[in-house]
Amino acid sequence: MRIIATAAWSIPKPVAQRFSQQGSGLSRYASVFEGVEINSTFYRRHKASTFARWAEAVPDSFRFAIKVPKEITHARAMKDIAGAFDTFLEDIAPLDRKRGPLLCQLPPSLKFDVDVFAPAFKAMRNADEGQMVIEVRHKSWASSDAFDLLKSYGIDRVLADPAPVWAAENFGEPPKYIRLHGKPRMYYSSYTDAEIRSFLDLSASQGWCVFDNTASGAAIDNALSALEIS
């Protein structure tokens, strides 16, 4: 089953009537969508009890994609991350089987360096066997060495739009995770139905399609359109 989701679960007033009128914001969101991407974990830690509460608020089939903390990706720049990554996993453990992919988004300045990323990915895989996806933003990642390293650790590449590194034609198989940030104005611009359909046609049948153009409220509108199209 393809999961169509947004980054976070804010429901703008103009579409509020399309969701359940009962329960928390998350439970109302989950009355329509099968998954959500949690971005707040990038900025700060949450208590394990918070994740437990979120897990209880959604149906059994619902899944959470979770963004890896910036302490790991940005502050540490993927060096000496084992301890911080273990702490992150402990925090999110209450999600249990409702946990979806872990999203690792690297800063634009972080180049591909096998001496950095091989031990980082090894530490991550020693700690966790679940799905991991990575969104990179430095051109050095457009290399066969980078592809090979990601493949060896079973880490899926994210197809982002706009695509700073990996365009759609760079994927030999349907991408398992698509992040749509909006263009021409990132985080604000809305997508047309034709554009949404083209991304859905590209995506893996069991993959994720996440709308991150949340700043203007376009994400929910676009995700609702995607549900109708798919």
C-alpha positions as semicolon CSV with decimal commas, in nm:
position;residue;x (nm);y (nm);z (nm)
1;M;0,000;0,000;0,000
2;R;0,134;0,342;-0,097
3;I;0,121;0,591;0,189
4;I;0,028;0,950;0,107
5;A;0,115;1,185;0,389
6;T;0,213;1,534;0,492
7;A;0,492;1,667;0,709
8;A;0,315;1,705;1,046
9;W;-0,062;1,686;1,084
10;S;-0,192;2,040;1,088
11;I;-0,539;2,064;0,931
12;P;-0,623;2,404;0,776
13;K;-0,974;2,534;0,839
14;P;-1,079;2,535;0,471
15;V;-1,058;2,152;0,458
16;A;-1,143;2,073;0,820
17;Q;-1,485;1,936;0,725
18;R;-1,320;1,653;0,531
19;F;-1,181;1,504;0,851
20;S;-1,338;1,351;1,158
21;Q;-1,471;1,619;1,392
22;Q;-1,383;1,415;1,701
23;G;-1,057;1,364;1,885
24;S;-0,712;1,523;1,874
25;G;-0,557;1,684;1,570
26;L;-0,358;1,368;1,504
27;S;-0,655;1,134;1,536
28;R;-0,856;1,358;1,305
29;Y;-0,572;1,357;1,052
30;A;-0,551;0,978;1,081
31;S;-0,919;0,947;0,995
32;V;-0,817;1,028;0,636
33;F;-0,446;0,951;0,593
34;E;-0,250;0,632;0,656
35;G;0,075;0,795;0,762
36;V;0,254;1,113;0,865
37;E;0,609;1,243;0,865
38;I;0,728;1,372;1,204
39;N;0,970;1,659;1,151
40;S;0,978;1,796;1,506
41;T;1,222;1,520;1,609
42;F;1,479;1,697;1,394
43;Y;1,470;2,001;1,622
44;R;1,416;1,858;1,969
45;R;1,370;1,544;2,175
46;H;1,027;1,424;2,276
47;K;0,947;1,209;2,577
48;A;0,882;0,843;2,514
49;S;0,537;0,902;2,662
50;T;0,465;1,147;2,379
51;F;0,534;0,882;2,117
52;A;0,321;0,636;2,314
53;R;0,033;0,884;2,314
54;W;0,067;0,941;1,941
55;A;0,070;0,568;1,874
56;E;-0,249;0,523;2,076
57;A;-0,424;0,803;1,883
58;V;-0,410;0,631;1,543
59;P;-0,540;0,308;1,386
60;D;-0,326;-0,006;1,379
61;S;-0,253;0,042;1,009
62;F;-0,118;0,395;1,054
63;R;0,257;0,457;1,020
64;F;0,492;0,732;1,137
65;A;0,799;0,832;0,937
66;I;1,044;1,002;1,172
67;K;1,314;1,253;1,091
68;V;1,655;1,185;1,244
69;P;1,767;1,460;1,486
70;K;1,988;1,741;1,359
71;E;2,230;1,661;1,640
72;I;2,322;1,357;1,432
73;T;2,298;1,493;1,078
74;H;2,409;1,852;1,129
75;A;2,586;1,909;1,463
76;R;2,782;1,585;1,451
77;A;2,785;1,577;1,070
78;M;2,734;1,198;1,091
79;K;3,051;1,142;1,296
80;D;3,054;0,946;1,624
81;I;2,678;0,907;1,614
82;A;2,624;0,567;1,780
83;G;2,527;0,699;2,122
84;A;2,301;0,975;1,992
85;F;2,134;0,736;1,751
86;D;2,070;0,481;2,027
87;T;1,908;0,756;2,236
88;F;1,687;0,852;1,943
89;L;1,576;0,492;1,897
90;E;1,496;0,462;2,267
91;D;1,281;0,776;2,249
92;I;1,073;0,653;1,955
93;A;1,048;0,290;2,070
94;P;0,686;0,329;2,193
95;L;0,575;0,369;1,831
96;D;0,656;-0,001;1,799
97;R;0,505;-0,155;1,485
98;K;0,349;0,179;1,387
99;R;0,696;0,311;1,316
100;G;0,769;0,366;0,949
101;P;1,093;0,482;0,783
102;L;1,361;0,685;0,952
103;L;1,435;0,992;0,740
104;C;1,792;1,118;0,738
105;Q;1,816;1,462;0,574
106;L;2,170;1,588;0,532
107;P;2,272;1,955;0,522
108;P;2,365;2,101;0,181
109;S;2,727;2,136;0,293
110;L;2,778;1,770;0,381
111;K;2,978;1,602;0,106
112;F;2,991;1,230;0,042
113;D;3,292;1,084;0,221
114;V;3,309;0,708;0,252
115;D;3,536;0,738;0,557
116;V;3,258;0,928;0,736
117;F;2,948;0,755;0,608
118;A;3,056;0,392;0,611
119;P;3,102;0,390;0,991
120;A;2,790;0,607;1,037
121;F;2,570;0,372;0,838
122;K;2,726;0,072;1,009
123;A;2,642;0,220;1,351
124;M;2,285;0,287;1,239
125;R;2,240;-0,061;1,099
126;N;2,395;-0,225;1,406
127;A;2,126;-0,053;1,610
128;D;1,825;-0,084;1,380
129;E;1,709;-0,303;1,092
130;G;1,404;-0,098;0,991
131;Q;1,361;0,105;0,676
132;M;1,589;0,407;0,645
133;V;1,577;0,671;0,374
134;I;1,818;0,954;0,303
135;E;1,776;1,295;0,140
136;V;2,106;1,451;0,035
137;R;2,175;1,799;-0,097
138;H;2,541;1,803;-0,203
139;K;2,628;1,715;-0,563
140;S;2,903;1,476;-0,453
141;W;2,632;1,222;-0,372
142;A;2,564;1,177;-0,743
143;S;2,835;0,913;-0,764
144;S;2,847;0,536;-0,805
145;D;3,047;0,507;-0,482
146;A;2,766;0,679;-0,291
147;F;2,502;0,462;-0,457
148;D;2,698;0,147;-0,377
149;L;2,747;0,240;-0,012
150;L;2,378;0,317;0,036
151;K;2,282;-0,009;-0,131
152;S;2,521;-0,210;0,083
153;Y;2,351;-0,081;0,397
154;G;1,998;-0,102;0,258
155;I;1,933;0,272;0,278
156;D;1,684;0,405;0,023
157;R;1,739;0,729;-0,166
158;V;1,473;0,999;-0,138
159;L;1,338;1,156;-0,454
160;A;1,297;1,519;-0,353
161;D;1,129;1,797;-0,547
162;P;1,300;2,026;-0,622
163;A;1,577;1,769;-0,673
164;P;1,917;1,910;-0,570
165;V;2,105;1,589;-0,654
166;W;1,897;1,287;-0,754
167;A;1,647;1,360;-1,029
168;A;1,376;1,113;-1,120
169;E;1,579;0,973;-1,410
170;N;1,857;0,878;-1,165
171;F;1,639;0,611;-1,007
172;G;1,671;0,268;-1,164
173;E;1,363;0,150;-0,978
174;P;1,060;0,334;-0,838
175;P;1,163;0,547;-0,539
176;K;1,031;0,425;-0,206
177;Y;1,017;0,772;-0,054
178;I;0,923;1,096;-0,231
179;R;0,933;1,436;-0,057
180;L;0,756;1,720;-0,235
181;H;0,873;2,055;-0,097
182;G;0,688;2,274;-0,345
183;K;0,820;2,474;-0,638
184;P;0,901;2,731;-0,757
185;R;0,873;2,855;-0,397
186;M;0,987;2,580;-0,162
187;Y;0,749;2,500;0,127
188;Y;0,481;2,730;-0,017
189;S;0,400;2,644;-0,379
190;S;0,118;2,405;-0,455
191;Y;0,125;2,120;-0,709
192;T;-0,121;2,074;-0,992
193;D;-0,314;1,750;-1,023
194;A;-0,106;1,664;-1,328
195;E;0,216;1,709;-1,132
196;I;0,082;1,502;-0,843
197;R;-0,018;1,227;-1,082
198;S;0,329;1,222;-1,236
199;F;0,492;1,171;-0,895
200;L;0,246;0,900;-0,799
201;D;0,323;0,723;-1,127
202;L;0,692;0,733;-1,036
203;S;0,658;0,608;-0,680
204;A;0,688;0,252;-0,558
205;S;0,357;0,076;-0,494
206;Q;0,461;0,024;-0,131
207;G;0,633;0,361;-0,099
208;W;0,567;0,696;0,063
209;C;0,469;1,024;-0,104
210;V;0,504;1,311;0,145
211;F;0,396;1,670;0,087
212;D;0,625;1,911;0,271
213;N;0,482;2,234;0,124
214;T;0,321;2,310;0,458
215;A;0,399;2,682;0,501
216;S;0,096;2,791;0,300
217;G;-0,131;2,499;0,389
218;A;-0,089;2,353;0,040
219;A;0,035;2,019;0,171
220;I;-0,302;1,898;0,297
221;D;-0,482;2,012;-0,020
222;N;-0,226;1,836;-0,237
223;A;-0,233;1,520;-0,026
224;L;-0,612;1,506;-0,044
225;S;-0,587;1,540;-0,422
226;A;-0,330;1,261;-0,428
227;L;-0,570;1,032;-0,242
228;E;-0,838;1,099;-0,502
229;I;-0,596;1,043;-0,790
230;S;-0,433;0,724;-0,658
